[in-house]
Amino acid sequence: MIAKKIPKKPDVADNYKALAEYIAAAKEPGEKLDKFWISNCGSGETLGDLELALREVYAVRRMKPEITDKSYHMMVSFRPGEKDHLSEKDLKDIASAYAKGLGYAEHQYVAGTHINTDNFHMHIAFNKIHPRTLQVVTPYRDYKVLDRVSRKLEKEYGLFIDNGMSQTGNQGPRLSPSARDYEAQTWQESFQNHVLQHRKEILEHINGAETWQDLHKIVAEYDITLKKRGNGFVLVGPDGQGMKASALDRKVSKTALEKKLGSFKPPITEAGEKKSLPAKRRYKRRPNMRHPAMSPTWRRYLNMQKPVHKRRSFFQRTISNWKLFLLSEAYKDPMAMVFLIAQQEFLHMVFGDDKPTPVSKLAAPALATWREAGQWANAKSLNWLAASRSTGRGCRIDDKGNLIVPLKDANGYMQRVSIYAPDGKRMQIGNVKARGLTHLIDSRKQSDRGPVIFT
């Protein structure tokens, strides 16, 4: 399970009533309310008691008029199929465990579970003000609490063990917020990602360094320059991206290195000049999502970025990263369209979101172009589509209500997407000659014949 806080938008006032009614109504497209309950309110525990319970909650909240943020909203996402293993009592106990972990065991809260095809999830809205002491509780480092409680509950209820902080202890540090932002904005691998991929061998070599020059030679082999900045050290890449040295390991912190090697000394030559050491494992720009058919498109992007292209149009000059290039190519290159949708699926997979939401706004304009200019064909039978439009794991619905089905080869690489319109038409985008492509439709295995494979 994945538990996360849903932050309040800075431009939206705290409105607990609207939040509670949102949980009770399950207003998102395709969602419906499964279970609903109220805790620590004398007015009752059921959906019919919500109106009186809200009056009770607001009676407490009015005792703290100076506090503007009085609500804590969180969501717990479960894996497909786990709904069948959890009773109503189990769900209430799970919500209670999170309440206890966050310090809200005695606080008023409403909770509800929503069903949206494979995406079974729970919303919990806490009143941050204690009903008796009137103390305002804001959890410290709540992300750690949510992770710890989730891992405990997974073992207790026999649920799928999701990747969390407790599972990454042996995998080294995670990407910094700035590196994650870089990859999200460019869809290219960050310098920090490059460094962390070689973390183990870098640290092994650093342990054997006896002088500062030894250390500079070691990091230079990985296209890294160690520099002094402020009160610490930073590792800098050839394009100016950087990361704190201590983020690699505490052994590379300024205190640890100067204790071992003495006062910092920059790389020097015999003549006393700074030198640039050759790198054996260079940091190169490359997509953070790989695909065997991506090389020609990636080479076109790199060629366009070369400074020799002085006659590039203004539009071409604005294409400063892989993400923008892929978006521009998606209008004319069918495989670029496939890569674009594959990237969206990649992001959903990374962040643990299997919800069949509408296709991202990034892909929508390019998809509209293909819908208007592409070749539509009659599908043999779409009688099943009405009841299963949103059940396919990884499927998306575009802005016109068409079903987008990603089709993959035996190695799991997306090769084509099929668009199915409500009127019974279909269109293929991508490698239309590929054979043997499949897509898993019924990932919850609700069919008595087992999972449904779409081919």
Secondary structure, DSSP 8 states (H G I E B T S, - for coil): -EEEE----TTS---HHHHHHHHHHT-STT-EEEEEEEES-TT-SSGGGHHHHHHHHHHHHTT-TT-S--EEEEEEE--TTGGGG--HHHHHHHHHHHHHHHT-TTS-EEEEEEEETTEEEEEEEEESB-TTT--B---TTHHHHHHHHHHHHHHHHT------GGGSTTS-----HHHHHHHHHH-B--HHHHHHHTHHHHHHHHHT--SHHHHHHHHHTTT-EEEEETTEEEEE-TTS-EEEHHHH-GGGSHHHHHHHH-S------TTS-------SS-----BSS--TT-HHHHHHHHHHHSTT-TT--HHHHH--SHHHHHHHHTTT-HHHHHHHHHHHHHHHHHTT-----B--TTTHHHHHHHHHHS--EE-S--TTHHHHTT-STT-EE-TTS-EEEEEE-TTS-EEEEEEE-TTSEEEEEE-TT--S-BEE--TT--STT-S-EE-
